[in-house]
């Protein structure tokens, strides 16, 4: 199956409030429409995850970011434009997503995906998708389909069987928290 067929199938799956397993710009991701309570709950259960933790949300552009963040500080825009590595930023107030996506304090973590399959999917879907590593809570993330726990493979609604990019070292994104005054704090490098 080629990339465009996978994108078409992913979009159909996302629109049906179902889950996907797909290559992101970091590691393999479990994803769903960021506004679907049903699908987000399914991912929480699949991972046996604390539902107060919040999720990283993926979008394809800075313009799209404004749909999901109440106020985007100029400092965040500078960070996004200056980096070519995957960068997730935690903003104080999220909007237009399932409450299950937000952290307990209402904050939202968003990463703009700039290339690869995930960027193409997001550009075509034109809505935010959550992405969380493919693993059971507390276990290391899967970087190939062979490492995905059988329980997750059987339960996810659609699996994109494309390899992760081999031209870069696979690792989780850097996470930076930005407050409403624009002050930043590195959470994970």
C-alpha positions in Angstrom: 0.0 0.0 0.0 1.4 3.4 -0.9 1.5 6.6 1.2 -1.6 8.2 -0.4 -3.7 5.1 0.3 -2.6 5.0 3.9 -3.5 8.7 4.3 -6.9 8.1 2.8 -7.5 5.2 5.2 -6.2 7.1 8.2 -8.5 10.1 7.5 -11.5 7.7 7.2 -10.5 6.1 10.5 -10.0 9.4 12.3 -13.4 10.7 11.0 -15.1 7.6 12.5 -13.7 8.4 16.0 -11.3 5.5 15.7 -7.5 5.1 16.4 -4.5 4.8 14.2 -0.9 3.6 14.6 1.4 5.7 12.4 5.0 6.9 11.9 5.4 10.4 13.4 8.4 12.8 13.1 9.8 11.1 16.2 8.7 7.5 17.0 5.7 5.4 16.2 2.6 7.0 17.4 -0.9 6.0 18.6 -3.3 8.7 17.4 -6.8 9.9 17.0 -8.8 13.1 16.3 -7.9 15.4 19.2 -11.6 16.4 19.6 -12.9 12.8 19.9 -13.7 11.9 23.5 -14.4 8.3 22.4 -11.1 7.7 20.6 -9.0 9.5 23.2 -10.6 7.3 25.9 -9.7 4.2 23.8 -6.1 5.3 23.7 -6.0 5.9 27.4 -7.3 2.4 28.0 -5.0 0.9 25.4 -1.9 2.3 27.1 -3.3 1.8 30.6 -2.4 5.5 31.1 -3.3 8.1 33.7 -6.1 10.1 32.1 -5.0 13.4 33.9 -1.7 13.5 32.1 -2.7 15.1 28.8 -1.4 14.3 25.3 0.8 15.8 22.7 -1.3 17.2 19.8 0.1 17.3 16.3 -0.7 20.1 13.8 0.8 20.9 10.4 1.4 24.7 10.7 1.6 27.8 12.9 -1.7 28.9 11.5 -3.4 25.7 12.6 -1.8 26.2 16.1 -4.0 29.2 16.7 -7.1 26.9 16.5 -6.1 25.0 19.6 -4.2 27.5 21.8 -5.9 30.5 23.4 -2.8 32.8 23.2 0.4 31.9 21.3 3.3 34.0 22.8 5.7 35.4 20.2 8.5 33.5 22.0 6.8 30.2 21.1 6.7 31.2 17.4 10.4 32.1 17.5 11.3 28.7 19.0 9.2 26.9 16.4 10.8 28.8 13.5 14.4 28.4 14.8 14.4 24.6 15.4 14.6 21.9 12.8 14.3 19.1 15.5 10.8 17.9 16.7 9.7 20.4 19.4 6.6 20.1 21.6 5.5 23.2 23.4 3.2 23.3 26.4 0.9 26.3 26.3 -1.1 27.5 29.3 -4.6 27.2 27.8 -5.9 24.8 25.1 -9.1 25.0 23.2 -11.2 23.1 20.6 -10.0 19.7 21.7 -11.4 16.9 23.9 -11.0 17.8 27.6 -9.3 14.4 27.9 -6.4 15.8 25.8 -5.7 18.7 28.1 -3.6 18.4 31.3 -5.4 18.8 34.6 -4.6 22.5 34.6 -6.0 23.1 31.1 -2.6 23.3 29.4 -2.0 21.8 26.0 1.2 20.3 24.4 1.4 20.9 20.7 4.1 19.9 18.1 4.1 21.3 14.6 5.2 18.4 12.3 7.2 19.8 9.4 7.9 16.7 7.3 7.2 13.1 6.6 4.1 10.9 6.6 2.6 12.7 9.7 3.0 16.1 8.1 1.3 14.9 4.9 -1.5 13.3 7.0 -2.1 16.4 9.1 -2.0 18.7 6.0 -4.7 16.5 4.4 -6.9 16.0 7.5 -6.6 19.7 8.5 -7.5 18.9 12.1 -5.3 18.2 15.2 -4.4 14.6 15.9 -3.1 13.4 19.3 0.1 11.3 19.2 1.4 9.3 22.0 4.2 6.8 21.9 3.2 3.2 21.2 3.8 1.4 24.4 2.1 0.4 27.6 2.5 3.0 30.4 6.0 2.9 31.8 7.5 0.8 29.0 9.9 2.1 26.3 8.3 3.3 23.1 8.2 1.0 20.0 10.3 2.2 17.1 9.2 -0.6 14.7 5.9 -2.6 14.3 7.8 -5.7 15.6 8.1 -4.0 19.0 4.5 -3.0 19.3 2.7 -4.9 22.1 0.3 -7.5 20.7 -2.5 -6.1 22.8 -2.1 -2.7 21.1 -1.8 -4.1 17.6 -5.0 -6.0 18.0 -7.0 -3.1 19.5 -5.9 -0.2 17.3 -8.3 0.4 14.4 -5.8 1.1 11.6 -2.1 0.4 11.3 0.1 2.4 8.8 2.7 -0.1 7.8 5.4 2.3 6.6 8.9 2.6 8.2 10.0 5.5 10.3 12.5 7.8 8.5 16.0 6.2 8.7 17.9 9.4 8.1 17.6 10.6 11.7 18.1 9.2 15.2 14.7 8.3 16.6 13.9 9.9 19.8 11.1 11.7 21.6 10.6 15.4 21.0 12.1 18.2 23.1 9.4 19.6 25.4 9.3 23.2 26.4 6.7 24.9 28.6 5.9 28.5 27.8 3.8 30.6 30.2 1.4 33.5 29.3 4.2 36.0 29.8 6.4 34.1 27.3 8.9 32.7 29.9 10.2 29.2 28.9 11.2 26.2 30.8 12.8 23.0 29.3 10.8 19.9 30.5 12.6 17.3 28.3 15.6 17.7 26.0 
